[in-house]
Amino acid sequence: MSAQSPIVENATALIGFNDLVGLLHAVFVKHGTSPEVAAILARNCASAERDGAHSHGIFRIPGYLSTLASGWVDGKATPVVTDVASGFVRVDAGNGFAQPALEAARPLLVAKARSAGIALLAIHNSHHFAALWPDVEPFAEEGLVALSVVNSMTCVVPHGADRPLFGTNPIAFAAPRADGAPIVFDLATSAIAHGDVQIAARKGERLPPGMGVDSLGQPTTDPKAVLEGGALLPFGGHKGSALSMMVELLAAALTGGNFSFEFNWADHPGARTPWTGQLLIVIDPSKTAGQSFAERSQELVRQMHAAGLRRLPGDRRHRTRAKSLEEGVEVDLEALNQLRDWAT
């Protein structure tokens, strides 16, 4: 089916992926980013929508625009890349978004990983408001292994504490395999992603037990109670809490970025993006001895399937991606019309 133009059906529309990227690019430029930054953010948001990660796709656009309008973030920032050491690259994002900073440092990071076998990228003075898997998946498509962490705004109560301190603090991982798409996962160290709570509140849905607490610190399944003075909980109790602490140390302390509790956007009404840091570690598995890593990776997948596992991390995303590229990206019609208004 052609996806060159939207097709209305049950209050949704199908739009070609490149058309969606172009529309989002126009929206970002109209609201204060440079064309270069807009291109990166537009592809990032469109990719999330294409792959069915709705909590980080078009849903995020009002937050981006509100943040830009508030003056909290510099939508035209030019990242400054510093070659620190043989396996270390540092980027000052200039109070801009993290994805353009990653893009600016990517050639040097890959070159160092190919040369030394491993390289680290430390991004600071940056804002990250999107899914994390698009940051690591491209490395796996080049045969590299990638791990990334980023901290966010304070909204998670550490295990055993009585007030929020950490962010949702996701971890993303990507690895190549011989006979299929890369293995990719992206998980929050909170029990549920903040964006999913916002979507549940918008739809009037309840949360599963154990996701969050209200303003009094009492367990709740009401997403509005979590968002209005409440907080999220870490997944897995003390284990998820420890991982969230690790992300704070790697993404903020090690990079020179802000901890989740260190920035204050009170003077910027409408600001939504966390001003923190991001760390990426990229490994060249061709340096390992013996059978190729991709073949070993594929063997692990075979054994997981043999053990009864029917779906690997990322499988649903890849199926949704294939359908979207064939038929068009399905989006809410009202949201699509809103994007067109914002673009013009």
C-alpha positions in Angstrom: 0.0 0.0 0.0 1.3 3.4 -0.9 1.9 5.7 2.0 2.6 9.0 0.2 -0.5 10.7 1.7 -2.5 10.2 4.9 -5.4 7.9 4.8 -8.2 8.5 7.3 -9.6 5.5 9.2 -11.1 5.4 12.6 -9.6 8.7 13.7 -6.1 7.7 12.7 -4.0 8.4 9.6 -1.2 6.6 7.8 1.7 8.8 6.8 4.9 7.8 5.1 7.9 7.7 7.4 9.9 10.3 5.4 6.8 12.5 5.2 6.5 12.4 9.0 10.2 13.2 9.4 9.7 16.2 7.1 6.7 17.4 9.0 8.4 17.1 12.4 11.4 18.9 10.9 9.2 21.8 10.0 7.7 21.9 13.4 11.0 22.0 15.2 12.4 24.8 12.9 9.2 26.8 13.3 9.6 26.7 17.1 13.2 27.7 17.4 15.7 25.0 16.5 18.3 25.1 13.8 17.7 23.0 10.7 20.5 20.7 11.7 19.1 20.1 15.2 15.6 19.8 13.8 16.7 17.0 11.4 18.1 14.9 14.2 15.2 15.4 16.6 12.6 14.8 13.8 14.2 11.5 12.8 14.4 10.5 16.4 10.8 11.2 17.2 9.5 9.7 13.9 11.5 6.6 14.5 9.9 6.1 17.9 6.4 6.6 16.3 7.3 4.2 13.4 8.3 1.5 15.8 5.3 1.8 18.1 7.1 3.5 21.0 4.3 6.0 21.3 5.4 7.4 24.7 8.5 8.8 23.0 7.1 9.7 19.6 4.6 12.4 18.6 3.4 12.4 22.3 6.7 14.2 23.2 6.3 17.1 20.7 4.3 19.4 23.0 7.0 19.0 25.7 9.7 19.8 23.2 7.9 22.9 22.0 7.0 24.0 25.6 10.7 23.6 26.6 11.9 25.6 23.6 9.4 28.4 24.2 10.4 28.6 27.9 14.1 29.4 27.0 15.2 26.4 29.1 17.1 24.8 26.2 19.1 26.2 23.3 17.6 24.7 20.2 20.5 26.1 18.1 23.4 25.0 20.3 26.5 23.8 18.5 28.1 20.8 20.4 31.8 21.1 21.2 33.7 17.7 20.9 36.9 17.2 22.8 39.4 14.3 22.1 40.3 13.6 25.7 42.3 10.3 25.5 42.8 7.2 23.4 39.4 5.8 24.4 37.6 8.8 25.8 35.6 11.5 24.0 33.8 14.4 25.8 31.1 16.6 24.4 29.7 19.8 25.8 26.2 20.0 24.3 26.0 23.7 25.0 22.7 23.5 26.9 21.2 21.8 23.8 19.8 18.4 23.1 21.9 15.3 23.6 21.2 13.7 20.2 23.0 16.4 18.2 25.9 16.1 20.6 26.0 12.3 20.0 25.8 12.9 16.2 28.7 15.4 16.4 31.0 13.0 18.3 29.9 9.8 16.5 32.7 9.6 13.9 35.5 10.1 16.5 33.8 7.7 18.9 33.6 4.9 16.3 37.1 5.5 15.1 38.4 5.2 18.6 36.4 2.0 19.3 37.7 0.5 16.1 41.3 1.4 17.0 41.3 0.6 20.7 38.6 -2.0 20.9 36.5 0.2 23.2 35.7 3.9 23.6 33.6 6.0 25.9 31.6 9.1 25.1 30.7 11.5 27.9 28.0 14.1 27.1 27.3 16.9 29.6 25.3 20.1 29.6 22.6 18.3 27.6 18.9 17.6 27.5 17.5 14.1 26.7 13.8 13.7 26.3 13.5 10.7 23.9 13.8 7.0 23.8 17.3 5.7 24.4 17.4 2.8 22.0 17.8 4.9 18.9 21.1 6.1 20.3 22.6 2.6 20.5 20.9 0.6 17.7 22.9 2.3 14.8 26.2 1.1 16.4 25.0 -2.5 16.4 24.0 -2.2 12.8 27.7 -1.4 12.2 28.8 -4.6 14.0 29.6 -2.8 17.3 28.2 -3.4 20.8 26.9 -0.3 22.6 25.7 0.6 26.1 24.2 3.9 27.1 22.8 5.4 30.3 21.1 8.8 30.9 19.6 10.3 34.0 16.5 12.5 34.0 14.5 14.8 36.3 13.8 13.7 39.9 10.6 11.6 40.0 11.7 8.2 41.6 11.9 7.4 45.3 15.0 5.3 46.1 14.1 2.0 47.8 13.8 2.6 51.5 13.5 6.4 51.1 10.5 8.6 51.6 10.9 11.2 48.9 11.9 11.2 45.2 15.6 11.7 44.3 16.5 9.7 41.1 15.2 10.1 37.6 13.7 7.2 35.6 17.3 6.7 34.5 17.1 4.3 31.6 19.7 1.9 30.3 19.9 0.9 26.6 22.0 -1.9 25.1 22.5 -3.0 21.5 24.5 -5.9 20.0 24.8 -7.4 16.5 23.8 -11.0 15.6 24.5 -13.0 12.6 21.0 -13.8 11.2 18.7 -11.1 12.1 18.2 -7.6 13.4 20.4 -6.4 16.3 19.5 -7.3 19.9 18.3 -4.1 21.4 16.7 -3.2 24.6 15.9 0.1 26.4 14.5 -0.1 30.0 13.9 2.5 32.7 15.2 1.7 36.1 11.8 2.9 37.4 9.0 0.5 37.6 7.3 2.2 34.7 8.4 4.9 32.2 7.2 8.4 33.1 5.8 8.9 29.6 3.7 5.7 30.1 2.2 7.2 33.3 1.3 10.4 31.4 -0.4 8.4 28.7 -2.3 6.3 31.2 -3.5 9.5 32.9 -4.6 11.0 29.6 -6.6 7.8 28.7 -8.1 7.5 32.2 -6.4 4.1 32.8 -5.1 2.7 36.1 -1.5 1.6 36.7 -0.5 -1.9 37.8 0.2 -2.1 41.6 3.7 -1.3 42.7 4.4 1.5 40.1 4.1 4.6 42.2 3.0 6.5 45.3 0.8 9.5 45.9 1.8 12.8 47.5 1.5 11.2 50.9 3.9 8.4 50.0 1.1 5.9 49.9 0.9 3.2 47.1 -1.5 4.2 44.3 -2.6 2.9 40.9 -3.9 6.4 39.9 -1.5 7.9 37.4 -2.8 11.4 38.1 -1.9 10.9 41.8 1.6 9.9 40.8 2.0 12.9 38.5 0.4 15.4 40.8 2.8 15.4 43.8 3.5 11.7 43.9 6.4 9.7 42.5 7.5 6.5 40.8 9.1 3.5 42.4 12.2 1.7 41.2 11.6 -1.7 39.6 12.7 -4.7 41.6 13.0 -2.8 44.9 16.6 -2.4 46.1 18.0 -3.9 42.9 16.4 -1.3 40.6 17.3 1.4 43.0 21.0 0.4 42.9 20.9 0.4 39.1 19.3 3.9 39.2 22.1 5.1 41.5 24.7 3.6 39.1 23.1 5.6 36.2 23.3 8.8 38.2 27.0 8.2 38.8 27.8 7.3 35.2 25.5 9.8 33.4 26.0 12.7 35.7 29.1 12.4 38.0 31.3 10.8 35.4 30.3 13.1 32.5 30.2 16.4 34.4 26.4 16.6 33.9 23.8 17.4 36.5 22.4 14.9 38.9 18.6 14.5 38.6 18.2 16.7 41.7 20.7 19.4 40.7 18.8 21.5 38.2 16.0 23.9 38.8 13.6 25.0 36.0 11.3 27.1 38.2 12.3 30.2 36.4 11.4 28.7 33.0 7.6 27.9 33.1 6.8 25.2 30.6 10.3 23.6 30.7 10.0 19.8 30.4 13.4 18.4 29.4 15.8 17.2 32.0 19.2 19.0 32.0 21.6 16.2 32.8 24.2 14.0 31.1 24.6 10.9 29.1 27.3 8.2 28.8 27.9 5.8 25.9 30.3 2.9 25.8 31.0 1.4 22.4 32.9 -1.9 21.9 34.4 -3.4 18.8 33.7 -7.2 19.2 36.0 -8.1 16.3 38.9 -7.8 18.7 37.7 -10.9 20.6 39.3 -14.3 20.0 37.6 -17.3 18.5 34.2 -17.4 16.8 32.8 -14.1 15.8 30.7 -12.3 18.3 27.7 -12.0 15.9 27.7 -15.8 15.5 27.9 -16.3 19.3 25.1 -13.8 19.7 23.0 -15.7 17.3 23.7 -19.0 19.2 22.4 -17.4 22.3 19.2 -16.4 20.5 18.8 -20.0 19.3 19.2 -21.3 22.8 16.7 -18.8 24.2 14.2 -19.9 21.6 14.9 -23.5 22.4 14.2 -22.8 26.0 10.7 -21.6 25.1 11.2 -17.9 24.7 9.0 -16.7 21.9 9.8 -13.0 21.8 13.2 -11.3 22.2 13.6 -7.7 23.4 13.0 -5.5 20.3 11.1 -8.1 18.3 7.8 -6.3 18.5 9.5 -3.0 17.6 11.0 -4.5 14.5 7.7 -6.0 13.4 6.0 -2.7 13.9 8.8 -1.0 12.0 8.4 -3.3 9.0 4.7 -2.7 8.9 5.1 1.0 9.2 7.6 1.2 6.3 5.3 -0.9 4.1 2.0 0.7 4.9 2.8 4.0 6.5 3.1 5.1 10.1 -0.2 5.1 11.9 -0.8 8.2 13.9 -3.7 9.8 15.7 -5.5 12.1 13.2 -6.0 14.9 15.7 -2.3 14.8 16.6 -1.3 14.8 12.9 -3.5 17.9 12.2 -2.0 19.6 15.3 1.5 18.9 13.9 0.5 20.6 10.6 -0.8 23.6 12.5 2.4 23.9 14.5 4.5 23.6 11.3 2.7 26.5 9.6 
